[in-house]
Amino acid sequence: MNLDFEIVGDIAEVETIAVGRRIRELPALQRRFGRGRWRKRKGVTTVSLSDGTIRLAEVHWYEAHGIGKVRMKIKRYLD
């Protein structure tokens, strides 16, 4: 489910799913974005899809201090 979308508003109910070596894509993240304390996180937010539709969705992403959020994706729609 790889769609173009934009986050509308804040991300709520943010949880950390995995940290450090528990992240399967850690070597790829470090090669592409650099070393850091990587976390895989999830949250709920409103997204605006490329066709103009606005939906409530669960999103997943990776983040590290000093690098920010990367590889954000919609995991599932909640509405």
C-alpha positions in Angstrom: 0.0 0.0 0.0 2.4 2.7 -1.2 0.3 5.8 -2.0 1.1 9.5 -2.2 -0.4 11.2 0.8 0.0 14.2 3.0 -0.5 14.3 6.8 -3.3 16.6 7.9 -3.0 17.7 11.5 -1.2 16.0 14.3 -0.3 12.3 14.8 -2.1 10.9 17.8 -1.7 7.7 19.8 2.0 7.5 18.9 3.7 4.2 20.0 7.2 2.8 19.6 7.1 -0.6 17.9 10.8 -1.4 17.8 14.2 0.1 18.8 17.7 -0.5 17.5 18.6 -4.0 16.4 14.9 -5.2 16.6 14.3 -3.2 13.4 14.6 -5.4 10.4 15.6 -2.6 8.1 18.2 -1.1 10.4 21.3 -1.7 8.1 19.5 0.0 5.2 18.3 2.9 7.3 21.9 3.5 8.6 23.4 3.3 5.0 20.8 5.7 3.6 20.3 8.2 6.4 23.2 7.7 8.9 23.7 6.2 12.3 21.4 7.1 15.2 19.1 5.6 17.8 16.5 4.4 15.3 12.9 3.7 16.3 10.0 2.2 14.4 6.9 4.1 15.4 3.1 4.1 14.6 0.3 6.5 15.1 -3.1 7.6 14.0 -3.7 10.7 11.8 -5.9 12.2 9.1 -4.3 11.9 5.7 -5.1 13.6 2.4 -4.6 11.2 -0.5 -3.4 12.2 -4.0 -7.0 12.1 -5.4 -8.2 14.6 -2.7 -9.8 12.0 -0.4 -9.4 12.6 3.3 -9.2 9.5 5.5 -8.3 8.4 9.0 -5.3 6.1 8.9 -2.7 4.3 10.9 0.7 5.3 9.7 4.1 3.7 10.4 7.5 5.4 10.1 11.1 5.3 11.3 12.8 8.1 13.1 16.1 9.0 14.8 17.2 12.0 16.8 18.7 14.6 14.4 17.4 12.8 11.3 13.6 13.0 11.8 10.8 10.9 10.3 11.6 8.8 7.2 9.8 6.2 5.1 6.3 7.1 6.3 3.6 4.8 5.0 -0.1 4.1 5.5 -0.5 0.7 7.2 -4.4 0.6 7.2 -7.4 2.9 7.0 -9.5 3.2 10.2 -12.7 4.7 8.7 
